[in-house]
Amino acid sequence: MITTDQIEKVQSKWGENLVEIGRHKNNKEDYEMATNLMLNELYAFDNGEVLFKPTRATEKQFRLNLEAAKSYFIGGNPNFSEDLGFALEPWVSVKFVNGAIALKNNHAIAMGNYFFTSPNGEELKAEYTFGYIKDKRGDLKINLHHSSVPFNHEK
């Protein structure tokens, strides 16, 4: 059975990887390599379709393959011209606060808020739902990633 501890470890790795990508924002070869490592280690693209709806995507909201997800994180893909590279902000930390976690034998879902801190200390709050499955080796991988900014009543 998937455990809460396993999910929290993947969430922590996800945040660390996002920060690492941003550390390399001035070296395209390095940030591309860091992004490829993150996507291959943490996402289940090699097991089938990953349902990915990133926070700052409006024209092409859904990213269902590795190329589309990579574009969201680092931009530079003409097929996704709105992508500026979310991971290249850069961020200095990412904190997950799980609101709820549903655990099953071979899959789990977590939802809550995550907070991205910029170098000047400003914090971006986003809402997430992540789904997790075990791969053939038993490693936990993300197969659902939905993220959005909280609804603003004042608009």
GIZI-V801556 format. One record per residue. N is the residue number from 0. RES is the residue in one letter. SS is DSSP state (h for helix, s for strand, l for the rest). D_FIRST is the distance of its C-alpha to the first C-alpha in Angstrom with 1 decimal. Layout:
N_RES_SS_D_FIRST ; N_RES_SS_D_FIRST
This chain:
0_M_l_0.0 ; 1_I_l_3.8 ; 2_T_l_6.3 ; 3_T_h_9.9 ; 4_D_h_11.3 ; 5_Q_h_10.1 ; 6_I_h_11.5 ; 7_E_h_14.6 ; 8_K_h_15.2 ; 9_V_h_15.3 ; 10_Q_h_17.6 ; 11_S_h_19.7 ; 12_K_h_20.1 ; 13_W_h_21.1 ; 14_G_h_23.7 ; 15_E_h_25.0 ; 16_N_h_25.4 ; 17_L_h_27.2 ; 18_V_h_29.6 ; 19_E_h_30.1 ; 20_I_h_31.2 ; 21_G_h_33.7 ; 22_R_h_35.1 ; 23_H_l_36.4 ; 24_K_l_37.9 ; 25_N_l_41.3 ; 26_N_l_40.3 ; 27_K_h_39.1 ; 28_E_h_38.1 ; 29_D_h_35.9 ; 30_Y_h_34.2 ; 31_E_h_33.6 ; 32_M_h_32.0 ; 33_A_h_29.8 ; 34_T_h_28.7 ; 35_N_h_28.0 ; 36_L_h_25.9 ; 37_M_h_23.9 ; 38_L_h_23.4 ; 39_N_h_22.5 ; 40_E_h_20.1 ; 41_L_h_18.3 ; 42_Y_s_18.9 ; 43_A_l_17.8 ; 44_F_h_21.5 ; 45_D_h_21.3 ; 46_N_h_18.7 ; 47_G_l_20.9 ; 48_E_l_22.2 ; 49_V_l_20.9 ; 50_L_s_22.1 ; 51_F_s_23.9 ; 52_K_s_26.4 ; 53_P_l_27.7 ; 54_T_l_29.6 ; 55_R_l_33.1 ; 56_A_l_33.4 ; 57_T_l_35.9 ; 58_E_l_37.8 ; 59_K_l_34.8 ; 60_Q_l_32.0 ; 61_F_l_29.2 ; 62_R_s_28.2 ; 63_L_l_26.5 ; 64_N_l_27.1 ; 65_L_h_27.1 ; 66_E_h_30.8 ; 67_A_h_30.6 ; 68_A_h_27.8 ; 69_K_h_29.8 ; 70_S_h_32.9 ; 71_Y_h_31.4 ; 72_F_h_30.5 ; 73_I_h_33.8 ; 74_G_l_36.3 ; 75_G_l_39.1 ; 76_N_l_38.2 ; 77_P_h_41.1 ; 78_N_h_38.9 ; 79_F_h_37.3 ; 80_S_l_40.4 ; 81_E_l_39.0 ; 82_D_l_36.5 ; 83_L_l_37.9 ; 84_G_l_35.0 ; 85_F_h_32.7 ; 86_A_h_31.5 ; 87_L_h_35.1 ; 88_E_l_36.2 ; 89_P_l_35.3 ; 90_W_s_32.8 ; 91_V_s_32.7 ; 92_S_s_29.4 ; 93_V_s_26.5 ; 94_K_s_24.7 ; 95_F_s_21.7 ; 96_V_s_21.7 ; 97_N_s_18.7 ; 98_G_s_20.0 ; 99_A_s_16.8 ; 100_I_s_13.1 ; 101_A_s_11.3 ; 102_L_s_7.5 ; 103_K_l_6.0 ; 104_N_l_3.9 ; 105_N_l_6.4 ; 106_H_s_8.3 ; 107_A_s_9.2 ; 108_I_s_12.8 ; 109_A_s_14.8 ; 110_M_s_18.5 ; 111_G_s_21.3 ; 112_N_s_24.2 ; 113_Y_s_24.7 ; 114_F_s_28.0 ; 115_F_s_29.9 ; 116_T_s_32.7 ; 117_S_s_35.8 ; 118_P_l_38.1 ; 119_N_l_40.5 ; 120_G_l_37.9 ; 121_E_l_37.6 ; 122_E_s_34.2 ; 123_L_s_32.8 ; 124_K_s_30.3 ; 125_A_s_28.2 ; 126_E_s_25.6 ; 127_Y_s_22.3 ; 128_T_s_19.5 ; 129_F_s_17.0 ; 130_G_s_14.4 ; 131_Y_s_11.7 ; 132_I_s_10.5 ; 133_K_s_9.6 ; 134_D_l_13.0 ; 135_K_l_14.3 ; 136_R_l_14.0 ; 137_G_l_10.4 ; 138_D_l_11.9 ; 139_L_s_11.0 ; 140_K_s_14.0 ; 141_I_s_15.7 ; 142_N_s_16.7 ; 143_L_s_18.3 ; 144_H_s_20.6 ; 145_H_s_23.1 ; 146_S_s_25.4 ; 147_S_s_28.6 ; 148_V_l_31.2 ; 149_P_l_31.6 ; 150_F_l_34.2 ; 151_N_l_37.6 ; 152_H_l_39.8 ; 153_E_l_42.9 ; 154_K_l_43.3
